[in-house]
């Protein structure tokens, strides 16, 4: 296990099943676990032509099987238990209990074969909330940076998710990926703890969060 401290962020290179028992309870968990739908392999196959051959595409998208199966019920339960409040994207994949408040991200992606929205399960005591934020291939709201992870969420969506818990001083993401939750957290003046087991994405997350920390707290547009 490797630990990097970057300003308000503490980042762990390791498996969340090993790291979570070493942490105390945090204010909020905001995370996007693997859904177990094989996105890494699918993206590599789709990009084989672009990168010249399947091997190059596999390297680009780290098709190492990290999305071959969803986390176990025990792992998801440990993730939820790690925070007072929890927001779990893809919650409809994980057999979580009934919730009064689901967060719905409407991708405004038009008519195609992709999902119109993604759902985040929460244990918040508030009504369902909807965020409309276009994310359709290269057609994206505002000036979003390029994706560095096959399932990378827009920064604006993760800011919106964190904003549902205004009193949470520390945000934990046990499936950090390329670090978008951490970028949102430090820009919003929160402390952040991130865990990622893939070294490639851990390094990307460190760079992105360091860049965000260097810029300092920024004005965040929270309009829907």
N, C-alpha and C positions, 0 to 999 in steps of 0.2 A: 504494500500500500504506500502511496506517495501523497504528501499533503503540500499544497501551495496556499500561502496566505497573500492575498492581493487586496490591500486596503480593507474594506468592509466585508470582503468575501474570503471564505475558507473552502478550498476545493480539494476533494479526495479522488485520487485515481484508484479505483477498487470497486468491488461488488457491494451494492447497498446492503445485501444480507449480512455482510461482515462489518460494515461501517455503522449501520443504524444502532446496533446495541451499544456502541461506544459513545453515542451522543445523548444529551439530555433532551427533554421534550421542548419543542420550539413553538412559536406562536402559530405558524401556518406552514403547511405543505402545499406547494403548487407545482405540479409535475405532469409530464406527458409520457407515460411508460410505453414500451413496445406493445403494440396491439396483437402481435402474433400472426400477422397477415402477409409476411414475407416481402415487405416493401424493399428491403435492401437488395434482395435477389432480383426482384422485378425491375427496379431502377437500373441495375447493372445490365440486365438483358436489353432493356429499351435503349441504353446508351452504347451498346456494343459497336454500332456503326460510327457514332460520333467519335469514339475514342480509338477506333481502328480495329480493335479486337476485344474479345470477351474478357481476357485477362486484364487488359488496361481498364476496362469498365469496372471490373470487380474491385480493382485497387481504388478507383475513384470513389466508389460508393460503399466500400468496406462490406462487401457481401459475405460476411463471416458467419451468418446465421443468427445474428443478434435479434432478428425479428421473426424467428421461426416458430416461436411459441410465446404466449403471454406469460407474464409473471404468475407464479402460483398464488392461490388464495391466501396462503400463509404470508407470502411476501407483501401482497397488497394490504393485508390486515396490519402488518408491521409498519408499512408506510403511513397508513391512516392514523395509527396509534402514535406516530412520532410527532404529530402536531395537534394543537388544540382545535384548529380549523384545517380542513383539507379540501383541495380542488384537484380532482384527478381527471385529466383529459382522457377520452376514450373509456370513460367509466361504464359505458354500456357493454364493454367486452369483459368486465371483470367480476360480474355477479355480486356487485355491491348492494347494500340494502336500499329500500325505498328512500327517496329524498324529496323534500319540499322544494329545494332550489337546485335546478340544473342550469348550467351556463350553456347557452347555445351560440356557437359561432357560425353565422350565416356567411358563407364564402362568396356569395353573389357571383357564382361562376357560370351562370347561364345554363344553356341546355347541352349537357354532355354526359358521359358515363361516370363521372366522378361524383362523390357525395356532395349534396348541396350544403351540408352543414356538418360540424363536429360537436359532440356533446361532452361536457365536463360534469362529472358527479361532484357534489359538494355536501358537506354536513352543515351548511349555513342555514340559519333560520330566517329565510327571506324568500320572496317569490322568485320564479324563474326569470332569468335575465337573458337578453339577446344582444349580441354584438354583430353588426353588419360591417364586414371588412373584406373587400375584394381580394381574392387569392386564387387566380386561375392561370396557372402556368406562368408566363412572363407578364401577364396583365395583373398588376397589383396596385393596391391603393397607395398613393403617395410615392415616396422614393425609397422603397424597401431595399435593403441590401440583398445581394444574391444569397441563395440558400447554400449552406455548407454542410447540410445534413439532409438525408432524404425525407425526414418528417419534421423539418424545422418549422416552428410556428412563427407567424409575424410578431414583431416586437410589440406592435400596438395591441394585439390580442392578449399577450402575456401581461402587459401593463394594465389592461382592463380587468384581467382576472385578479391580479394582486390588489387592484383598487376596490374589489369587493370586500376586502378585509382591511379597512383603514387603520385599525389599531394594532396590526401585526408588525412588530419591529424587526423580527427575524423570519426570513423565508427559507425553507428547505426544499431542494429539488433532488430527490434520490436517483432520478434518471435524467441527468443534466444535458446529455447530448452535446450540442455545440454552444450551449450556454445562454440561450435567449432569456430564460427566466432570470438568470443572474444579471444580465445586462439591464433588464427591466428593473430588478430590485435595487441595484446600486444607483441607477438613475433616479429612482423614486425615494432615495434616502433610507433604504432598508438595509439591514445586515443580511448576508446571504451565505448559505451552506449548500454546496453542490457536490454530487457524487456521480462519477461516470467511470465505467469499466473499460471502454474502448480508448486506448492511448491516443489515437488520431484525433478523436473528437474532444478528448480532455485537453489536448494542446490547443485546439481551436478555441475552446471555451476560455482557457486561460488568457489567450491573446485578446479575445473580444471583451472579456470582463476587465482586463487591464486597460484597454482603450477607453471603455466606458468610465472606469474609475478616474482615469486621467482627465477626462472631460469634466468631471464633477457632476453634481446634481443639475439636471436640465429641466427646462419647462416641458411638461408632458401635455400633449393635446389629448384630453380624455373624452372628446366628443364622440358620439356614436357614429 
